[in-house]
Amino acid sequence: MASATRAIIDLEAFRANVRFVRELVGRRRLILACVKANAYGHGALRCANAALEAGADALGVARLDEALELRESGIGGRIVLIGPESLEASDDLVRADVEIAIDCAERLEAVLRAADATRRVPTVHLAVDSGMARFGASFDEASQLADRLSQAQDIRWAGVMTHFPVADSDQRRSLEQWRRFHALLRDWETRGIAVPCCHAANSAAIMGLPETHADMVRPGIMLYGIPPGTAYTSDRLRPVLRFETSVVALHWREERDYVGYGETFRCNRRTLIATIPAGYGDGIPWAAGNRSWVLVNGRKAPVVGRISMDQTTIDVTDLREVHLGDRVVLIGSESGQAITVDDWARWCGTISYEITTRLRGRPCEIRYVE
């Protein structure tokens, strides 16, 4: 039975975005497509397969369960855990042939124990903190780990990585960070350490800092057609997500009537209120009440009153004709109008990443368009 609320995922748009990354970085560099957090809310398995079909060389995840979902669904290519997991997850990660980011001696020891337990040779990437202060070894710690990894026979050292905290907003700061990191790698080389695949560039750096592309890049938000910052927009980025629902209730309210919890909206005229069956339980931000818009039959209409858990109310008084069952677009375009993920982020004082990853808080119909 079809749901009134639908997420429509355009996989060809996703593939086009992967191909755009390839154009930006060239044929010689590897692409690690980030499909963590359920592919930023778009569906990890389908997006992972689409990424590989479009030429991505590896997939990036943030949790053990994300990696296992891909493996158990038949994906046999490279999967890289690009963030920290519990040490106890090491056995399962090694058994599933997931490449593991290493940031300290304790994590390295846990991976080596997992190698003994599973009788497998693990693959690791050395994570270096060059300014994020979230995950990664300090330069001194990283140098000690690099010495050990370069001599190890029981582990495969596949990469060295870092992450930019302000690539979307401060190019100068990011380039300084990159130069310090790159100088560290050159120092290792002068000491006879063969530095493996180097990767640092996220979506913003891919689009704006070609100096940082190195051996591999890690696109994330741009794969979903969402600009990684106001300075990095391109008509080559194709939106992947469309989120829509239908009008399920339609009633006239009188002047001075209140609408919704907290009585935060009061009608200043006789008002036609349309109700849609989607609220913050479906991922529509509560903060968007009284400050956002949707498209009803291709025409803009304001959200009025607070967002409820299960419903949202819309003022459709100025629209010519609205009927039960009419389409309402929350994210997407119609009749020359568009509501974007960035619009919702701006209305709510947050970032686009949060908007997409919180959508579909409860099951809804998901359509994948090839």
Secondary structure, 3 states (H helix, E strand, C coil): CCCCCEEEEEHHHHHHHHHHHHHHHCCCCEEEEECHHHHHHCCHHHHHHHHHHCCCCEEEECCHHHHHHHHHCCCCCEEEECCCCCHHHHHHHHHCCCEEEECCHHHHHHHHHHHHHHCCCCEEEEEECCCCCCCCECHHHHHHHHHHHHHCCCCEEEEEECCCCCCCCCHHHHHHHHHHHHHHHHHHHHCCCCCCEEECCCHHHHHHCHHHCCCEECCCHHHHCCCCECCECCCCCCCCEEEEEECCEEEEECCCCEECHHHCEECCCCEEEEEECCCHHHCCCHHHCCCCEEEECCEEEEECCCCCCCCEEEECCCCCCCCCCCEEEEEEEECCEEECHHHHHHHHCCCHHHHHHHCCCCCCEEEEEC
